[in-house]
Amino acid sequence: MLYWLAGFPVARVLHEVITRLVITGEPGFPPDPVGFLAYQGIVSAGFAVGFLWMHERLAPRLWRRYAPHNPVAAHIFDAYVAYARQLYEAKKPAKQTRRRPAKHES
């Protein structure tokens, strides 16, 4: 999230400057640069969450699809599988140690 907090506003300023350069022929900053950067910093948090969600939920499905034909995708998918197995094994003992009280014990 910190990466996006710094990187997104910088990318947006570059986008503004280059777009003005292409359209008008001369570069320029937004009218209120401090407000612009503050707003972009706030918006960057949403992009960071979306980026992480996408990689957590969508990327493993795509890597799985590409893995049979692409050795790099297969390596990345294997890493996802190993991590998922680790999480599953870490949660497994916690479930086994808790026991439900029998109906006559309550």
N, C-alpha and C positions, 0 to 999 in steps of 0.2 A: 504494500500500500504506500510505503514511503517512496518507492521508486516512481509510482504514478503521481504522487503528490508533487514531486520535483519535475519529472519528465513531461507530464501532460501540459502544464502551463507553458513550459519552454517550447514545446512543439506547437502549441496554439499561437504563441507570439510569432514564431517563425512562419507559420501558415498565414497569419494576418499580414506580416511584412511582405512576404513573397507574393501573396495574392494582390495586394495593392500595387506592387511593382509590375506585375504582369498586366493588370487592368489599366492602371493610370500612367505607368512609365516611371514612377518614382516611389521608393519605399516609404512607409510610414507606419507609426505605431497606432494602436487604437486611441480614441479621444481621451479615455480615462484609463491609463495603463495600470494603475494600482487596483482600481475596481475590477478591471478585466482579469488581472492575475489572481485576485482574491476569488472571484467567481470560478475561474478555471480550477483553482485549488480545491474548492468545494465540490465541483463536478467530478474532479479526478477520483474522489473516494468511491463514487458510484461506478465509475469505469473499472476501478481496481477490483471491486467486489464482483462485478460482472465478468471480468477477465478470469478471476480465480474460479468462479462458479463454472464458467464454460470449460476450463481445463479440468475441473474435477468431475463434471458430469458428462460432457460431450466428447472430450478428447479420447478417453479410453475406448469408447465405441468405435471411433474412427481408426485408432491404432490397431484395434482388433481386426477391423475390416481390411486394413492395408498390410497387416503382418505376414500373411502367406506369400505375398509377392515382393515385399520390401524388407531387406534385412535390418535396416535402421528402425523401421516401424516395429519389427518383431522384437528388437532389443528394448525399445521404449515400452512396448506392451508387456514384455516380461518383467520389467521394473515395476509397472503398475500392478501386475499380478502378485509379485513378491510383497509389495507394500500392503496390498489388500489382505494377503494371507497373514502377514504380521499383525495387522489390526484385528483380524478375526481371532487369531490365537491369543492375543492379549485380552480380548473380551471374554473368551471362552471360560477361563477359570473363574472369573467373577460370577458368571451365571451359575456355574456348578456349585459354588460355595453357598450361595443363598438357597434356602429351602423354604418351601411354603409350609405353613402350619397345617396339620391335618384338620379335618372338619371338627373332630371331637376335641382338639386342643384349644380352639378359640373360645 
